[in-house]
Amino acid sequence: MPATKSPEHAALGRALRETRLNHGLSQEELAFRAGLHRNYVGGIERGEINTSFGVLIAVTRALGVPLSHLIEQYESNDREG
């Protein structure tokens, strides 16, 4: 099992997971809506994948939130460590 890439990747993953759960979506449903594989979404949430800007846009659109929402969640998680 791959390790977390960095504390920043872990914080982004927590932000994505929290946002997804707050919207009542499974990883599978989010992945379908964003045109991704469920395992890829899981890897982002675990902080194992260094994802692209394009994927972040697809994920936030699938969640129906602005990218700034995910970044604000990330910044909050990053400060908490």
C-alpha positions as CSV (number, residue, x, y, z in Angstrom):
1,M,0.0,0.0,0.0
2,P,1.5,3.4,-1.0
3,A,2.3,5.8,1.7
4,T,1.0,9.4,2.0
5,K,3.0,11.6,-0.2
6,S,3.2,14.5,2.2
7,P,1.2,16.3,5.0
8,E,-0.2,18.6,2.3
9,H,-1.4,15.7,0.2
10,A,-3.0,14.2,3.4
11,A,-4.7,17.5,4.2
12,L,-6.1,17.8,0.6
13,G,-7.4,14.2,0.9
14,R,-9.1,15.0,4.2
15,A,-10.7,18.1,2.6
16,L,-12.0,16.0,-0.3
17,R,-13.3,13.3,1.9
18,E,-15.1,15.7,4.2
19,T,-16.7,17.6,1.3
20,R,-17.8,14.4,-0.4
21,L,-19.3,13.0,2.8
22,N,-21.0,16.3,3.5
23,H,-22.7,16.0,0.1
24,G,-23.8,12.4,0.9
25,L,-21.7,10.8,-1.9
26,S,-19.8,7.6,-2.0
27,Q,-16.4,7.5,-3.6
28,E,-17.9,5.5,-6.4
29,E,-20.6,8.1,-7.1
30,L,-18.2,11.0,-7.0
31,A,-15.8,9.1,-9.3
32,F,-18.6,8.4,-11.7
33,R,-19.8,12.1,-11.8
34,A,-16.2,13.3,-12.2
35,G,-15.3,10.7,-14.9
36,L,-12.7,9.1,-12.7
37,H,-12.1,5.6,-11.3
38,R,-13.2,5.0,-7.7
39,N,-9.7,3.8,-6.8
40,Y,-8.2,7.1,-8.0
41,V,-10.6,9.1,-5.8
42,G,-9.6,6.9,-2.8
43,G,-6.0,7.5,-3.6
44,I,-6.5,11.3,-3.5
45,E,-8.4,11.0,-0.2
46,R,-5.6,8.9,1.3
47,G,-3.0,11.4,0.2
48,E,-1.3,8.9,-2.0
49,I,-1.8,10.6,-5.3
50,N,-0.5,13.9,-6.5
51,T,-3.4,14.9,-8.6
52,S,-3.7,17.5,-11.3
53,F,-5.5,20.8,-11.4
54,G,-7.9,19.4,-14.0
55,V,-8.9,16.6,-11.8
56,L,-9.5,19.0,-8.9
57,I,-11.8,21.0,-11.2
58,A,-13.7,17.8,-12.3
59,V,-14.1,16.7,-8.7
60,T,-15.4,20.1,-7.4
61,R,-17.8,20.3,-10.4
62,A,-19.0,16.8,-9.6
63,L,-19.5,17.9,-6.0
64,G,-21.2,21.2,-7.0
65,V,-18.8,23.3,-5.0
66,P,-16.4,26.0,-6.1
67,L,-12.7,25.0,-6.1
68,S,-12.2,27.7,-3.4
69,H,-14.3,25.6,-1.1
70,L,-12.0,22.6,-1.4
71,I,-9.0,24.9,-1.0
72,E,-10.4,26.5,2.2
73,Q,-11.0,23.0,3.6
74,Y,-7.5,22.0,2.7
75,E,-6.1,25.1,4.4
76,S,-8.1,24.4,7.5
77,N,-6.8,20.7,7.5
78,D,-3.3,21.7,6.8
79,R,-3.2,24.1,9.8
80,E,-4.5,21.3,12.0
81,G,-1.8,18.9,10.8
